Amino acid sequence: MFRELLQNIKERLYIFNYLGSLLVITGLFMLLPLIPIFIYNEEQSLYTFIFPAAISLFTGGVLCLYFPLKKPSIRGAMVITAVGWLTVGLIGGLPYVIGLKKGFIDAFFESVSGFTTTGITVFEHLDSMPRCILFWRAFTQWLGGIGILSFFMAVSFRGGSIAAALFSAEGHKVTVARPAPGIFHTLVILWSIYGVFSILSFFLFFIGGMSTFDAITHAFTCISTGGFSTHDASLAYWEQKKIGHPWFIEFSAIAIMLAGGTNFLIHYRVLQGKIKNIFRDFEMKWYWLFTLLAVSAIMLDHFLAFSKTEPLDLADFFKIFRIAAFQVSSLITSTGYLTVDINSPFFPALSKQILLTLMIIGGCIGSTAGGIKVMRAGILFRLFSLELRKLVMPRRAVLPLVISGKVVEPEEVYRIGALVWGWLAIVMVGAFVTAFFSDLGPWQALSGMASAMGNMGPFYFSVHKMATLSPVIKLTYIFAMLAGRLEILPLAVLVTIVFRRL
């Protein structure tokens, strides 16, 4: 028994080699905030990044040197994925401990929120923070958007079946269909599209009146649908301070957020000249339908709630449309930017429920967005209508579930049902934990956990309240952010293995 256990451990030591490579890559990235340190004369923050970068590089180098490299199994790939995200979250939180004197759990929470592109923050007074810290927060979301593990795979040139196993284990960032036959070529195409949108975001935000620093950091967090801002007021900052062209910034953000929430395979097809895919693809039809219905419903809800007390003119109509369109785009893509707090009276009860629903649905499969995904929601809707049709059809009638001209196999339907159920079950358990360990109401507790699991950001209570929540709740949210980002399975495999060993 003991010999068998030692043999099993020995066979899995290769996992440390992969984690070592990941730490080396993370350590190199952690040197990038040195650029704003020297530009903005923040030399006092030098060790904030030098020290954790050195730890990451040294530890990673040792692991790569002393542990073997071999092709991982599917289960091994999932363990590497789950432990990899935990490791990056831990090392990425060290600058917050050193530079901001934050506690370990708060720093870990903020780091995981960044890398998973969730955007929930426990940090206040962002406007007065060192710019190197703000740059790192934004950069973690940019890395997390396309998947830091996929970057690590290509940089270390571990292609073929090894990369495929890790790439698949990382979850929802890539669908079964790929734009190119090889994993490496697929990554190059995805990164190219991601990079182009990042550059486009920068120029749009800069033209709109953002400073160079704000344009760069918001470009990082917009296409990644992360939502971290450099200001406590989020994107409402430019409207409040009367800087630049706030409406241009907001509509630019809407376009980039919706692009980030779209399957990147659709972007690739558009570049090939197949523009109709934007509107004819099964998932895109549902994506636009959810977006337009939500904007229309929120506008109507606001009109009905306030038209009797506030006379509305054309300018008011445009303002209401602008706010509704921005907030719907922000939440359906799981970005989490705000121009008006979702707790605000601007959003009546129905609007708040609509926004919460969008937080659960999220964006498209193969995008940088979170949530259960539009594709799965659309398939479940189609499945429900199919069951209704079967009730009125002859018993022998065969009605397969057809999506985009292809029959969906029962195994895939079972998988979708299991993932959606697992997603909702974790949300409910987390909401129970939140309610038990805090004085939040049921509505607030549910919104906090849905935001964490959906990698969203906004919730129906204040950032100050979030910062003061129990460590138990914060650790629960960390688990939810990772589970949502990895689509449950890799983290579930890791938890199962740990409990079996215990």
N, C-alpha and C positions, 0 to 999 in steps of 0.2 A: 504494500500500500504506500509506504513512505517512498520507496524507490520509484513507483509509478508517478507519485506527485512530483518528485524531483525531475523526472523525465518530461512531464507535461510543462513544467516551468522552463526547463532548458529549451524545449521546442518553441517557446513563445518569447524568448529573449530578443528576437529580431524586432519586436515592437519598440524596444528602447532605441534601436538604431533609427527608426523612423521619427520617433519623438526627438531624438538628437538633431536630426536634420531640420525639423520644424523649429527647434529652439535657436539654431544657428541663423535661419532665415529671419525669425522674429527679432533676434538680437541686432542684426544688420538694419532692419527697418527702424528699430528703436533709436538709431543714430540720426535719423532724418530730422527730429525736432531740434537738433543742434543748429539747423539753418535759421529758424526763427529766433533761437537764443542769441545768435551773433547779430542778426539783423536788427532786433529790437533791444539789444543791450541787456539781456537777461542772464548775464554770466553767473549770477547767484544760483540759477537753476541748472547749472552744468551737470552736477552730480546726480540730479534728478533722473537723468537718462543714461549718463555714462556708467553708473554703478549697475543698474539692472541689465543694461546691454552687455556689460562684461560678464555678469553672472550667466546670462542666457547663452552667450557665445562659448564661454568656458564649459558650462554643463553640457551643452549640445555637442561640442567637440569631443568631450570625453565619452559620451554615449555612442557617438558615431565610431569612435576609435576602438572601443572595447566590446561592442556588441555586434553580432553577425547581421548580415543583410540577406533576406530571402523573400520569396514571393509570399504574400499573406493570403490566408484563406478568407472566405467571405466574412466569417465571424471575427477573424483577426483584423480585417479591414475596418469593421465596425468598431472594434475596440480601439484601434489606432485613431479613428475619427473622433470618437467620444472623448478619449483621454487627451487627444491632441487639442481639442477645443478647451477642455478644462485647463490644460497646461498653459496654453496661450492666454487664457483669461487670468490665470494666476500671475504670470510674469508681466502681463500688460498692466496689471494693477499696481505694480511696485512704484511707478512714477507718482501716483496719487498718494501713496503712503509717504514717500520721501519728500515730494515737492509741496503737497498740501496738508501733510500731517493727518491724513484721514485714517480711520480705523481699517483693519484688514478686511472686514466684511463689506464695508462701504466701498473700498477700493476694488475689491473683487467683483462686487455687484456692478459698479460703473464700467469696469473693463469688459465683463461678459456682455453687458448691455450694448457696449460699443461693437465688439467683434460679432455679435449675433445680429447687429443692426436693429436692435429693439428700440433704443432711444429713451427708455425710462431712465431718469436721472435722480440721484440722491444728492446732487451738488446744487447749491444755491450760490448767488452772487457771481454768476459767470462773467459779467461785464468787467469785474476787477481781477479776474484770474490771469496768471502769466500766459502769454500767447503760446509759449511752447507746449503748455498743458492742453490748451484749447486745440492746438494743431494735432496733438497726439490723439485726443478724443475723437476728432473728426476723421483722422487717418485710420484709426481702428475700424471705423464703420466702412470706409472705402475698401479696406482689405477684406472685411467680413462680407461685403456685398457680393463679390464674385467668388468668395471662398478662399480663405488663406491656405487651406489644405491643397486646393487645386494649384495654387501658385507654387507651393512648396514642391509638389510633384513634378511640375515642369522645370522649375529651376534646378532641381537635383537630377533632371533627365532620367527619371524612372518611368519610362513609358510602358507601352504594351499592356499586358494583362495586369501587372502590378498597379499601374495608374488607373486602369479600368475598375479594379476592385475598390480602390480608395474613392475614386470619383463617384461610383454608384452609391457607396456607403454614405456619402456626404448628404444625400437626401434630395431635396426638391429643386436644386439649382439646375439640373439637367433632366430633360425628359428622355424617354427611350430613343426617340429620333434624334439624330445628331446632324449638324450641318456638314460634317466631314467624316470620312471613315475612321480616321485615327484619333485617339484621345488627345494627343499633342496638338494636332491640327484643329481639333474642336476647341481646345483651350485658346489657341492663338486667335481663332475667329471671335470667340466670346470676349476675350480681353480687348481685342481691337474695337469691337462695338462698344464695350464698356468704356474704353479710353476715349473714343470719339465723343460719346455723350458727356463724359467728365469735362473734356475741353470745351465743348459747346456750352455746358452749364456755366463754366467760369466766365466765358465771354458775355453770356446773357446777363449774369448777375453783375458783372463789372460795368456793362453798359447801363444797367438799371440804377447804378449809383452806389453799389457796394464798394468798400475799399478792396485793395488787392488781397489782403489777408482774409477778409470776410468772404470774398468771391471764391477763393481757393477752398476754404474750409466748408463752405456751403455746397460747392461743387462736389466735394467728397461725400457729403451726407445726403445729397439730393438723389443722384442716380443710384446710390446704394440703398435708397429708401430707408435710411437710418434715422434722420430727423434731429440729430444733435445740432444745436446752434451755439453760436458764440455769445448770445445774449439771452438773458432771462425771459425777455418778451418774445423770443423766437423770431419768426419773420414779421411779426407786428412791430418790431423795433423801428424799421424805416418809416412806417406810417406814423408812429408816435413821435419820432424825432424830426419828421418832415425832411428826410434826407432822400435825395435822388427821386426815383419814380417808383413808388411802392407798388402801384398797380402793375407796372411792367415786370417787376421782380416777382410778384405773386403769380401772374399768368405764365411767366417763364418757368417758375417752379412747378406749376400745374402740369405743363407739357412734359417736363423732365421726370416728374414723379410718375405720371401715367406711362411714360416710356420705360421707367424702371420696373413698374408693375406688370409690364407686358412680357410674355415669353420671348426670350432673346432669339429663339428660332424664327419667330415672326419677323424680327428686325432683319435677320439674315435673308429671309425670303424677299423682303421688301427691297433690300440692296440688290437682289437678283432680278428685280423688275416685277415681282409678283405682288404689286401694291394691294390688290383686292383682298389679300389674306388678312389685312387689317380689319376688314369688316365681314368677310365670309367664313373665317375660321370659327369652328364651333365655340371654342372658349372665348374668343374675342367678341362674339355676338353677346354672350352672357356678360362679359366684362363691361361692354358699353351699356347694356341694358341696366345692370345694377347701378352703374354710375349715373346715368341719366334719370332713372327712376328716383334715386336717392336725392339728387339735386332738386328735382321737381317737387318731391314730397316735402323736403325741408323748407323750400321757398314757400310753398302753399301753407305749411304749418305755421310759419312765421307770419305770413299775411293774415291768416285767420286769427292768430293770437294777438296781433298788435294793430291791425287796421282800424279798429274802433277807437283806439287811444292815440295813434300816431298817423296823421294824414300823410299818405305816401305819394311821391312824385316820381318822375323818370329817374332822377339821380338816386333816390332811395332804392328803386327797383334794381338798378345796376349794382349798388352796394350790397344788397341782399344776395343777388346772384353771385357776385364776386366772393363773398364770404362762404356761401353754400358750396359753390364749385370748388373752392380751395380746400375746405374742410373735408368734403367727400373724397376728393382726389388724394388728400393726405392720408385718410384712414383706409380707403380701399386698397391703397398701395402699401400700407403699414409704415408710411414715412413718419408721421407724427408731428410735422410742423404745425404751428398754430398761428392764426392771425386773430382769432377770437377764442378765448378759453371755452372748451366744450362744456364746462360747468356754468357758463354764462346764461343769463335769462334770455339771450338772443335765441338760444335753442330750447324751445318748449319740450315737454315730456316726450311727445312722439318723435321729435328730431333726435333727442338723446337716445331713444331706443333704436332708431335707424342707424345712428353712428355706431352703437354697440354691435349691431348686426353686421355692419361693414367690418368691424374689428375682428369678428369671428370668421367671416368669409375670406377677407384678404385679397391678394392679387392672383396673377396667373402662375401656373406651373412653369418652371424654367425661367422665372424672373428673380429679382432680388427681394421680392415682397414676402411677407409672412402670411399667417392665416391658414385655414384648411384648404384654400385655393378655389378659384372660380371654376376650374375644370371639374373638380369633385362635386362642388355644389350643383353645377349644371348636369352632371351625370346622375346625381341623386334625384334632381327634379325630373329628368327624362325617365328614370327608372320608376318613379312614382306614377307618372302619366301612363307608362307602359302597363303597370299593374292595374290601373283603372280600365284601360282598354281591354285587358284580358278578361275582366269581369263580364263584359258584354259580348265577347267573341265566343265562338264555339270552343269546346274543350280541347279539340285537337289542333286548334290554331297555334302556329309557331310564330312568336313575335320576339325576335332577337333584339337585343339592345345594340343599336347601330349609332355610332358617333363618327362624323366626318367620313361616311361611306364605309366604315370598318366595323365589324362585329366585335363588341367588347366581350372578352371571354369571362365566364363566371368567376374564375380565380381572381381576375382583376377587380371585379365588383366586390368580391369578398374582402379583398385587400383594402379597397377604398372604404368599405363599411367599417372594417376593423380600425383603420387609421382615424377616421372621423369620430368613432366611438371613443377610442383612446384619447384623442384630442379633447373631446368634451368632458370625459371622465376626469382627466387631469385638471381641467379648468374648475370643475365643480369641487374636487378635493382641495385644490388650492384656495378656492373661495371660502370653503369651510375653515381651513387653517387660518386664513386672513381674518375672518369674522371672530374666531375663537381667541386669537392672540392680539386683538385690537378692539377699539371702540368704534370701528367703522360700521356703517349700516350695510345691509345685505346687498344693496345696489352698488355701493362703493366697493365692497369686497369682491363682488363678481367682476366689476370693471377692471380692477387692478390686476386680477389673475388673468382675465381675458387679454389684457394688454400685454402682459408678460409672455403668455403662451403664444399669442399671435404676433409677437415681435413688433408691437405697435408703438408704444410710447405714452400717449395720452390716457388719462383715467379720470374718474369722477371724484377726485379729491386733490388736495394741493401737493406740490412738490415738497413743501416743508413737512407735511404730514407723512409723505413717503419716506423722507429722510429719518424720521423719528420712529418708524415702525420697528417692531421686535426683530432681532436677528433671525428668529425662526421663520418669520414671513419673508425676509430678504433672501434667505437660503432657499426657501420654497420657490421664490420668483426666479432665482438663479437657475434652479433645476428646470423650471418651466421655460425660461428663455432658451436654454440649450436644447430642451426637448422639442420646442417649436421650430428652432432653427434646423435641427437634424431630423425632423419629422419622426420623432419618438424612437424608431427602431434601434439605431446605434446606441443610444443611451439606455434603452431597455435591455439590450444584450449585455452591456457593461454591468448594469445593476444585477442582472440575473447571475452573471459569472461571479460577482463579488459575494452575493448571498449564498451561492453554492459553496464557495470556498469557506465562508464563515460557518 
